[in-house]
Amino acid sequence: MHRPNPLLDKLQEILPRIAENAAQAEEARTVPDENIRLLKSIKFHRALQPKAYGGLEISLPELTDCIAAIAGACGGTAWAGSLLATHSHQMAMFSKQAQDEFWEMIRMRLPAAVSHRSVR
């Protein structure tokens, strides 16, 4: 059965470029910056983040379909991308007060202070 998955549809547009970078990822043993930028451009890192806090709030099966598609292009990017996306899911398990504080902190500080390279 086919389920609509707008994130997977957006992902299909960037997968060819991610696949082109797969050899570079393998050789460097790290995900190319471009692949992370591509994932962020479609808000992949916000896949499981609650909509109330600016996320996409997709289901786990929808995310799994996306990760499987990425893995077909580049296994390392799929692994790293899944980690980026699941952190939001973990935070969504906390109380509303904790989420309010966390997402506000992220909104105010993270873009200027942290890049994906600092969380290796």
C-alpha positions as CSV (number, residue, x, y, z in Angstrom):
1,M,0.0,0.0,0.0
2,H,1.3,3.5,-0.9
3,R,1.1,6.1,1.8
4,P,1.5,9.8,0.9
5,N,4.9,11.0,2.2
6,P,5.7,14.6,1.2
7,L,9.2,14.4,2.8
8,L,10.0,11.3,0.7
9,D,8.8,13.2,-2.4
10,K,11.2,16.1,-1.6
11,L,14.0,13.6,-0.8
12,Q,13.7,12.1,-4.3
13,E,14.8,15.4,-5.7
14,I,18.1,15.5,-3.8
15,L,18.9,11.7,-3.8
16,P,20.9,11.9,-7.1
17,R,23.3,14.4,-5.7
18,I,23.6,12.5,-2.4
19,A,24.4,9.4,-4.5
20,E,27.1,11.4,-6.4
21,N,28.8,12.1,-3.1
22,A,28.7,8.6,-1.8
23,A,32.2,7.7,-3.0
24,Q,33.5,10.9,-1.3
25,A,31.8,9.9,1.9
26,E,33.3,6.4,1.8
27,E,36.8,7.7,1.1
28,A,36.7,10.5,3.7
29,R,34.8,8.3,6.2
30,T,32.5,11.2,6.9
31,V,29.3,12.5,5.4
32,P,30.0,15.4,3.0
33,D,28.9,18.8,4.1
34,E,26.8,19.1,0.9
35,N,24.8,16.0,1.9
36,I,23.9,17.5,5.3
37,R,23.0,20.8,3.6
38,L,20.8,18.9,1.2
39,L,19.0,17.1,4.0
40,K,18.5,20.3,5.9
41,S,17.2,22.1,2.8
42,I,14.2,19.8,2.9
43,K,14.0,20.0,6.7
44,F,14.9,16.3,7.1
45,H,16.4,17.1,10.5
46,R,12.9,18.3,11.6
47,A,11.1,15.2,10.4
48,L,10.0,14.0,13.9
49,Q,10.0,17.5,15.5
50,P,6.5,18.4,16.7
51,K,4.6,20.8,14.3
52,A,4.0,23.1,17.3
53,Y,7.7,23.8,17.4
54,G,8.3,24.2,13.6
55,G,8.8,20.5,12.8
56,L,7.2,18.3,10.2
57,E,6.0,15.7,12.7
58,I,5.9,12.8,10.3
59,S,5.3,9.2,11.5
60,L,8.0,6.7,12.3
61,P,7.1,4.6,9.2
62,E,7.3,7.7,7.0
63,L,10.8,8.4,8.4
64,T,11.8,4.8,7.9
65,D,10.8,5.0,4.3
66,C,13.0,8.1,3.9
67,I,16.0,6.6,5.6
68,A,15.8,3.5,3.4
69,A,15.7,5.7,0.3
70,I,18.7,7.7,1.5
71,A,20.6,4.4,2.3
72,G,20.1,3.4,-1.3
73,A,22.1,6.5,-2.3
74,C,24.6,6.7,0.6
75,G,24.6,4.5,3.7
76,G,26.7,6.9,5.8
77,T,24.3,9.8,5.0
78,A,21.4,7.6,5.9
79,W,22.9,6.8,9.3
80,A,23.9,10.4,10.1
81,G,20.6,11.8,8.9
82,S,18.6,9.3,11.0
83,L,20.6,10.5,14.1
84,L,19.8,14.1,13.3
85,A,16.1,13.4,12.9
86,T,15.7,11.2,15.9
87,H,17.0,13.7,18.4
88,S,13.8,15.7,17.9
89,H,11.7,12.6,18.6
90,Q,13.5,12.1,21.9
91,M,12.9,15.7,23.0
92,A,9.2,15.3,22.0
93,M,8.8,12.7,24.8
94,F,9.5,15.4,27.5
95,S,6.9,17.6,29.2
96,K,5.5,20.6,27.4
97,Q,7.4,22.9,29.7
98,A,10.7,21.2,28.9
99,Q,9.9,21.2,25.2
100,D,9.0,24.9,25.3
101,E,12.4,25.7,27.0
102,F,14.4,23.5,24.7
103,W,12.9,24.5,21.4
104,E,13.2,28.2,22.4
105,M,16.8,27.7,23.2
106,I,17.4,25.9,19.9
107,R,15.6,28.7,18.0
108,M,17.7,31.4,19.7
109,R,21.2,29.8,20.0
110,L,21.7,26.8,17.8
111,P,21.8,28.4,14.3
112,A,24.6,30.8,15.3
113,A,26.5,28.7,17.7
114,V,26.5,25.1,16.4
115,S,27.1,23.4,13.1
116,H,26.6,19.7,12.4
117,R,30.4,19.3,12.4
118,S,30.7,20.2,16.1
119,V,28.5,17.2,17.1
120,R,30.6,14.5,15.6
